[in-house]
Amino acid sequence: MSEPQSFPATYPLDNACDFTCHWSPTTQNQHTIQCNLQFSTAADLHQHLAEAHIPPVRKDNTRTLHICHWLNCKRGNNPFKKRDQLLTHCRSHLTYPKHACGECSAQFKW
């Protein structure tokens, strides 16, 4: 059995990995405003999404629609029931480094 490949924990900002926030909600005037902030890692971008774009759970028990506003997301306006589900879904839009299993050399995105 060959040794599992090791991958860097972070990737530099270059053309191979795009860590740009493509969150683009539609405003009340039907205009789309894209965030376009750039980050040095996928983890930093995911943290930005969690803090800036995905509202926290409300303490007054009112419902919040958890909709992915990532540019060209295939889910459309299909809401998630929970905030955590949306945060996990957002990882599918990001380029995470793969991690290799030490026992079977399978590779996982997160």
C-alpha angles and dihedrals in degrees: 000000000000124000114268116253117251119221128200117259091230136023125220120244104267140122093281095064123037113202095174120133108241094181105141117171121185114244126221088267090058092250120138118223116190119207098216096181112152126221135190096230139028089238091057091049091049090051089050090053091050094048104035108028111022110066117228121245110282118242093213091067094241114145122255121197109233103207125165110235095182110140110269095357110173092222091070112191094336103135127219118229093226136038091229090057090056092047090052091047091052089063088068088066094053132079104236122182112252120245120213122221111240093220108039102015092234113152125229131191097216 
